[in-house]
Amino acid sequence: MLRLALSFTVLVTALAAACSSDSGPQNDGPPPPAYPMINEQNAAYTVNVTVGGAQSFDVTVDTGSTTLAIAAAACGGQCTGVTPLWTPDSTATATGGSASSEYFDGTSWSGPVYSDSVGVTGDPNVVPKMKFAAISSQNGFFRPDEPAEGILGFGSTPLAIPGTDSYVSERVDNQFPSVFAFQLCPENGTLWFGGADKTHEVSDEQYTALAAIDDNQPFYLFDVASASLDGHDLGFAEPAVPDTGTTMMVLESATYNALVSAIENSDGWKSTFGAEPFPTLQCSATTSHSKNEIDAALPQLQITVKDLDGKPFTLSLPATSSYLLQMGTSYCSDIADGGQDLGGITILGDAFMRSFITVYDTENMKIGFAPQKNCTFPTGREAPTQPWVPYLHGHPWHR
């Protein structure tokens, strides 16, 4: 979930030079420890964290924001159904400050800032002290039947809410690995520190440079050279943010319209879904064909970027791991029209990242992608009990 002022214009600075131009594997040693993630309602991935050494919470993993925020006991009736709630204990220190976040979709939270130890549960590399928000008030941020009790940002220090810390930067300051990697599967996922588990990769990661981070450009941002589907150029050649906190790929209007048109006019769509239009959030597309049959029939989304030596390489995304999401017996759109509010960037959320192992190397300012394996793909999904609502926070900002 990107925290970005609506008036913010993204200034793409020169791409940082990596320490090596090698686009090969990030981790050639033994597999790093794996920390499980859960895909909550096909909308977000959570990981369990421990605060103060004793209290543990499931929090949304978000590479598009920085601040850790956890529902606190003071939230009371505003956090009905959210459990457990964090209670300050003897290890916690109130800083006297406060933090708040309001998002483009109207959801928000606020609360006082505390300092305590924080670590992903099971990870021996615990940050001894970091400042985070204890949510005491919220509006729509927590959802019924979704067990997340907060959000853990993996973003940079300039993106942190004033008065709070960056978990990634604090890890670096304590000489812990700065590299982290994700595998996002349909119903679960994996987080690694120090590099990816190569046994989950079909082939080695290919790397592209991240833009330099500063106060004017605080995101993990890489350049997309082009994108196409079924031979149609989508007019997509701009910076993109790979964001685990956004469910969908959020595109500017021209790219979104071009992609939908190319999908609907493809022979694969017509043979699989007939005259049905491309679905919206109503998850209206139905077919008797299986996931494998849909992926074999529908064209792949092709996104081309440049490696660290400036040579192009193409990422291929199957239909049901990119622009379509299965929900019960129906399919939803996993792309969204972000209008003109995106400030010249594209948000590549979970719908993009489900096709790859993604490795964030924040020390060398590069990001790697490798085709993934070892995901479990269910033969069918239960229909949701409530209307499916993706995380489309996209542009949170602070009043």
C-alpha positions as CSV (number, residue, x, y, z in Angstrom):
1,M,0.0,0.0,0.0
2,L,1.8,3.1,-1.2
3,R,1.8,6.1,1.1
4,L,1.9,9.0,-1.4
5,A,0.5,12.6,-1.4
6,L,-2.2,13.0,-4.0
7,S,-0.3,16.1,-5.3
8,F,3.0,14.2,-5.3
9,T,4.8,14.0,-8.7
10,V,7.2,11.1,-8.9
11,L,10.6,12.3,-9.9
12,V,12.5,9.4,-11.4
13,T,16.1,9.9,-10.6
14,A,19.1,8.2,-12.2
15,L,19.1,4.5,-11.5
16,A,21.6,3.6,-8.8
17,A,24.7,1.8,-10.0
18,A,24.8,-1.7,-8.5
19,C,27.9,-3.0,-6.9
20,S,28.0,-5.7,-9.6
21,S,26.5,-5.9,-13.0
22,D,26.0,-9.6,-12.5
23,S,22.3,-10.6,-13.0
24,G,22.8,-14.1,-11.6
25,P,21.6,-15.7,-8.4
26,Q,21.4,-13.7,-5.1
27,N,21.9,-16.7,-2.8
28,D,24.1,-19.7,-3.8
29,G,24.4,-21.1,-0.3
30,P,22.1,-23.3,1.8
31,P,18.4,-22.3,1.7
32,P,17.7,-19.5,4.1
33,P,15.2,-19.9,6.9
34,A,11.6,-19.6,5.6
35,Y,8.9,-17.7,7.4
36,P,5.3,-18.6,6.4
37,M,2.8,-16.1,5.1
38,I,-1.0,-16.6,4.7
39,N,-3.0,-15.2,1.9
40,E,-6.0,-13.6,3.6
41,Q,-9.2,-13.7,1.5
42,N,-7.2,-13.3,-1.7
43,A,-6.6,-9.7,-0.8
44,A,-3.3,-9.6,1.3
45,Y,-0.5,-11.6,2.7
46,T,0.3,-11.7,6.4
47,V,3.3,-12.8,8.5
48,N,3.4,-13.3,12.2
49,V,5.6,-10.8,14.2
50,T,6.5,-10.7,17.9
51,V,6.6,-7.4,19.7
52,G,8.4,-7.1,23.1
53,G,9.3,-10.8,23.1
54,A,5.9,-12.0,24.2
55,Q,3.0,-10.7,22.1
56,S,2.5,-12.0,18.6
57,F,0.4,-10.7,15.8
58,D,-0.5,-11.4,12.1
59,V,0.3,-8.3,10.1
60,T,0.0,-7.5,6.4
61,V,3.4,-7.5,4.6
62,D,3.7,-4.2,2.7
63,T,6.6,-3.2,0.6
64,G,4.8,0.0,-0.4
65,S,4.9,1.5,3.1
66,T,7.3,1.6,6.0
67,T,5.6,2.1,9.4
68,L,4.6,-0.8,11.6
69,A,1.1,-0.3,13.0
70,I,-0.7,-2.7,15.3
71,A,-4.2,-2.7,16.8
72,A,-3.9,-1.8,20.4
73,A,-6.2,-2.5,23.4
74,A,-7.1,1.2,23.4
75,C,-8.8,0.7,20.1
76,G,-11.7,-0.9,22.0
77,G,-15.0,-1.0,20.1
78,Q,-13.5,0.5,17.0
79,C,-11.5,-2.7,16.5
80,T,-14.3,-5.2,17.1
81,G,-13.3,-8.7,15.9
82,V,-9.6,-7.9,15.8
83,T,-7.8,-10.2,18.2
84,P,-5.4,-10.2,19.8
85,L,-4.8,-6.5,20.6
86,W,-1.5,-5.2,21.7
87,T,-1.1,-4.1,25.3
88,P,2.0,-2.0,26.3
89,D,4.0,-4.0,28.9
90,S,7.2,-3.4,30.8
91,T,9.4,-3.5,27.7
92,A,7.4,-0.8,25.8
93,T,8.2,2.9,25.9
94,A,5.8,5.6,24.9
95,T,7.6,8.2,22.8
96,G,5.0,10.9,23.4
97,G,4.3,11.2,19.6
98,S,1.4,10.1,17.5
99,A,1.0,8.7,14.0
100,S,-1.9,8.5,11.5
101,S,-2.5,7.3,8.0
102,E,-5.4,8.0,5.6
103,Y,-5.7,6.1,2.3
104,F,-7.1,6.9,-1.1
105,D,-10.0,4.5,-0.5
106,G,-11.1,6.4,2.6
107,T,-9.8,4.0,5.2
108,S,-7.6,5.3,8.0
109,W,-6.0,4.7,11.4
110,S,-4.3,6.7,14.1
111,G,-2.6,6.2,17.4
112,P,0.3,6.9,19.8
113,V,3.8,5.9,19.0
114,Y,5.7,3.3,21.1
115,S,9.2,1.8,21.0
116,D,9.8,-1.9,21.6
117,S,11.6,-4.9,20.2
118,V,10.2,-6.3,16.9
119,G,10.9,-9.4,14.9
120,V,9.3,-11.8,12.5
121,T,8.3,-14.7,14.7
122,G,11.1,-17.4,14.6
123,D,13.7,-15.0,13.2
124,P,16.7,-14.8,15.5
125,N,17.5,-11.3,14.2
126,V,15.2,-9.3,16.3
127,V,15.4,-5.5,16.1
128,P,16.0,-4.5,19.8
129,K,14.1,-1.2,19.6
130,M,12.0,0.4,17.0
131,K,9.2,3.0,17.0
132,F,5.8,1.9,15.7
133,A,2.2,3.0,15.9
134,A,-0.3,1.5,18.4
135,I,-3.6,1.9,16.6
136,S,-6.3,3.4,18.9
137,S,-8.7,4.6,16.2
138,Q,-9.5,3.3,12.8
139,N,-12.0,3.6,10.0
140,G,-12.4,0.7,7.6
141,F,-8.8,-0.4,7.9
142,F,-9.6,-3.7,9.6
143,R,-12.1,-5.9,7.8
144,P,-14.5,-8.6,9.1
145,D,-13.3,-12.2,8.8
146,E,-9.7,-11.1,8.1
147,P,-7.5,-11.9,11.0
148,A,-4.7,-9.3,10.3
149,E,-4.1,-7.2,13.4
150,G,-1.9,-4.6,11.7
151,I,0.6,-3.9,9.0
152,L,4.4,-4.2,8.7
153,G,6.0,-2.0,6.2
154,F,9.2,-3.1,4.4
155,G,9.7,0.3,2.8
156,S,12.5,2.8,3.1
157,T,13.1,5.4,5.9
158,P,11.9,8.4,3.8
159,L,8.6,6.7,3.5
160,A,8.1,6.2,7.2
161,I,5.4,8.2,9.0
162,P,7.2,10.9,11.0
163,G,8.2,9.7,14.4
164,T,8.3,6.0,13.4
165,D,11.1,3.7,12.2
166,S,11.8,1.5,9.2
167,Y,12.0,-2.2,10.0
168,V,14.3,-2.8,7.0
169,S,16.6,0.1,8.0
170,E,16.7,-1.0,11.6
171,R,17.7,-4.5,10.5
172,V,20.6,-3.0,8.5
173,D,21.7,-0.8,11.4
174,N,21.9,-4.0,13.6
175,Q,24.0,-5.8,11.0
176,F,21.2,-8.1,9.9
177,P,20.7,-9.1,6.3
178,S,19.3,-6.3,4.1
179,V,18.0,-8.6,1.4
180,F,14.5,-10.1,1.6
181,A,12.5,-12.2,-0.8
182,F,8.9,-13.3,-1.3
183,Q,7.1,-16.2,-2.9
184,L,3.3,-15.5,-3.2
185,C,1.2,-18.5,-3.8
186,P,-2.6,-18.8,-4.2
187,E,-3.3,-19.6,-0.5
188,N,0.0,-18.9,1.2
189,G,3.5,-17.5,0.8
190,T,7.0,-17.5,2.1
191,L,9.3,-14.7,3.3
192,W,13.1,-15.2,3.4
193,F,15.8,-12.9,4.7
194,G,19.3,-13.0,3.0
195,G,18.1,-14.2,-0.4
196,A,15.6,-16.6,-1.9
197,D,15.5,-20.4,-1.6
198,K,16.8,-21.5,-5.0
199,T,14.9,-24.8,-4.8
200,H,11.7,-22.7,-5.3
201,E,13.1,-21.2,-8.5
202,V,12.8,-22.6,-12.0
203,S,15.8,-20.6,-13.1
204,D,18.1,-17.9,-11.5
205,E,16.8,-14.4,-10.7
206,Q,17.2,-11.7,-13.3
207,Y,17.9,-8.3,-11.9
208,T,16.9,-4.8,-12.8
209,A,18.1,-1.6,-11.0
210,L,16.0,0.2,-8.5
211,A,15.8,4.0,-8.6
212,A,17.8,5.9,-6.0
213,I,15.7,6.5,-2.8
214,D,15.5,10.0,-1.3
215,D,12.9,12.3,0.3
216,N,11.4,13.0,-3.2
217,Q,11.4,9.4,-4.4
218,P,11.0,7.0,-1.4
219,F,9.7,3.9,-3.2
220,Y,11.2,0.7,-4.5
221,L,10.9,1.8,-8.1
222,F,12.1,0.2,-11.4
223,D,11.7,1.1,-15.0
224,V,9.4,-0.9,-17.3
225,A,10.6,-0.7,-20.9
226,S,7.4,-2.0,-22.5
227,A,4.4,-4.3,-22.0
228,S,2.2,-6.2,-24.4
229,L,-0.5,-8.8,-24.7
230,D,-1.2,-11.0,-27.7
231,G,1.1,-8.8,-29.8
232,H,-0.6,-5.5,-28.8
233,D,1.6,-2.8,-27.3
234,L,-0.1,-1.5,-24.1
235,G,1.7,1.8,-24.1
236,F,3.2,1.0,-20.7
237,A,6.7,2.3,-20.4
238,E,7.1,4.0,-17.1
239,P,8.3,3.4,-13.5
240,A,6.6,0.7,-11.5
241,V,6.4,-0.1,-7.8
242,P,6.3,-3.9,-6.9
243,D,4.0,-3.7,-3.9
244,T,2.9,-6.6,-1.7
245,G,0.4,-4.4,0.1
246,T,-1.7,-3.8,-3.0
247,T,-3.8,-6.8,-4.2
248,M,-4.1,-5.9,-7.9
249,M,-2.0,-4.3,-10.7
250,V,-3.1,-0.7,-10.6
251,L,-2.6,0.9,-14.1
252,E,-3.1,4.3,-15.6
253,S,-6.3,4.6,-17.6
254,A,-4.7,4.3,-21.1
255,T,-2.8,1.1,-20.2
256,Y,-5.8,-0.4,-18.4
257,N,-8.1,0.2,-21.4
258,A,-5.6,-1.1,-23.9
259,L,-5.1,-4.3,-21.8
260,V,-8.8,-5.0,-21.3
261,S,-9.4,-4.4,-25.1
262,A,-6.5,-6.8,-26.0
263,I,-7.9,-9.5,-23.6
264,E,-11.5,-9.3,-24.8
265,N,-10.4,-9.4,-28.5
266,S,-8.1,-12.3,-28.1
267,D,-9.2,-15.7,-29.6
268,G,-8.4,-17.3,-26.2
269,W,-10.9,-15.1,-24.3
270,K,-13.6,-15.7,-26.9
271,S,-13.1,-19.5,-26.8
272,T,-13.0,-19.6,-23.0
273,F,-15.5,-17.0,-21.9
274,G,-17.5,-16.4,-25.1
275,A,-19.2,-13.0,-25.3
276,E,-18.8,-12.2,-21.6
277,P,-17.0,-8.9,-21.0
278,F,-13.9,-8.7,-19.0
279,P,-14.9,-8.8,-15.3
280,T,-14.8,-6.0,-12.8
281,L,-14.8,-6.3,-9.0
282,Q,-18.1,-8.2,-9.3
283,C,-16.2,-11.3,-10.2
284,S,-18.7,-11.9,-13.0
285,A,-16.7,-14.0,-15.5
286,T,-17.7,-17.7,-15.5
287,T,-16.4,-20.7,-17.5
288,S,-16.4,-24.5,-17.2
289,H,-12.7,-24.5,-18.2
290,S,-10.0,-25.3,-15.6
291,K,-7.2,-23.0,-14.5
292,N,-4.7,-24.9,-16.7
293,E,-7.0,-24.7,-19.7
294,I,-7.5,-21.0,-19.2
295,D,-3.8,-20.3,-19.0
296,A,-3.2,-22.4,-22.1
297,A,-5.9,-20.5,-24.1
298,L,-5.5,-16.9,-22.9
299,P,-2.5,-14.8,-23.9
300,Q,0.2,-14.1,-21.3
301,L,1.0,-10.6,-20.2
302,Q,4.5,-9.7,-21.3
303,I,6.5,-7.1,-19.3
304,T,10.0,-6.1,-20.5
305,V,12.6,-4.5,-18.3
306,K,16.4,-4.0,-18.6
307,D,19.0,-5.9,-16.6
308,L,21.9,-4.3,-14.9
309,D,23.9,-4.2,-18.1
310,G,21.0,-2.5,-20.0
311,K,20.0,-5.7,-21.9
312,P,16.2,-6.3,-22.1
313,F,14.5,-9.4,-20.6
314,T,10.8,-10.2,-20.6
315,L,8.7,-11.4,-17.7
316,S,5.8,-13.6,-18.8
317,L,2.7,-13.7,-16.6
318,P,0.0,-16.4,-17.2
319,A,-3.6,-15.1,-17.2
320,T,-4.7,-16.6,-13.9
321,S,-1.5,-15.4,-12.2
322,S,-1.9,-11.8,-13.4
323,Y,-5.0,-10.2,-14.8
324,L,-7.5,-12.9,-13.6
325,L,-8.2,-14.1,-10.1
326,Q,-10.3,-17.2,-9.4
327,M,-13.0,-16.8,-6.7
328,G,-15.2,-19.9,-6.3
329,T,-16.5,-20.8,-9.7
330,S,-16.1,-17.2,-11.0
331,Y,-13.2,-15.0,-12.0
332,C,-12.5,-11.4,-11.0
333,S,-10.3,-8.8,-12.6
334,D,-6.9,-8.5,-11.0
335,I,-6.2,-5.2,-12.7
336,A,-7.6,-1.8,-11.8
337,D,-7.9,1.5,-13.5
338,G,-6.0,4.0,-11.3
339,G,-7.1,6.9,-13.4
340,Q,-4.7,9.9,-13.5
341,D,-4.0,9.9,-9.8
342,L,-0.9,7.6,-10.0
343,G,1.5,10.4,-10.7
344,G,3.2,8.7,-13.6
345,I,3.8,5.3,-12.0
346,T,2.2,1.9,-12.0
347,I,1.6,-0.2,-9.0
348,L,2.4,-3.9,-9.6
349,G,0.8,-5.6,-6.7
350,D,0.3,-9.2,-5.7
351,A,-1.3,-9.9,-9.1
352,F,2.1,-9.3,-10.7
353,M,4.2,-10.9,-8.0
354,R,2.4,-14.2,-7.9
355,S,4.3,-15.3,-11.0
356,F,7.8,-15.0,-9.5
357,I,10.1,-15.2,-6.7
358,T,10.9,-11.6,-6.0
359,V,14.2,-10.5,-4.3
360,Y,14.6,-7.0,-2.9
361,D,18.3,-6.2,-2.6
362,T,18.2,-2.8,-0.8
363,E,22.0,-2.6,-0.3
364,N,22.8,-2.9,-4.0
365,M,19.6,-1.2,-5.1
366,K,18.3,-3.9,-7.4
367,I,15.4,-6.2,-7.6
368,G,15.3,-9.8,-9.0
369,F,12.7,-12.0,-10.5
370,A,12.7,-15.7,-11.1
371,P,10.0,-18.1,-12.3
372,Q,8.7,-19.9,-9.3
373,K,7.8,-23.5,-8.5
374,N,6.6,-25.5,-5.5
375,C,3.4,-23.5,-5.1
376,T,0.3,-25.5,-4.3
377,F,-2.6,-24.6,-6.7
378,P,-6.0,-25.7,-5.3
379,T,-8.2,-27.6,-7.7
380,G,-11.0,-25.2,-6.8
381,R,-11.8,-22.4,-4.5
382,E,-14.7,-21.9,-2.1
383,A,-16.9,-19.0,-3.1
384,P,-16.3,-16.1,-0.7
385,T,-19.0,-15.5,1.9
386,Q,-18.8,-11.8,1.4
387,P,-18.2,-9.6,-1.7
388,W,-14.5,-9.8,-2.6
389,V,-12.8,-6.5,-1.9
390,P,-9.1,-6.1,-2.8
391,Y,-6.7,-3.9,-1.0
392,L,-6.7,-0.8,-3.3
393,H,-5.3,1.6,-0.8
394,G,-2.8,2.6,-3.5
395,H,-2.2,6.2,-2.4
396,P,-2.4,6.7,1.3
397,W,-1.5,10.1,2.6
398,H,-1.4,12.1,5.8
399,R,-3.7,15.0,6.6
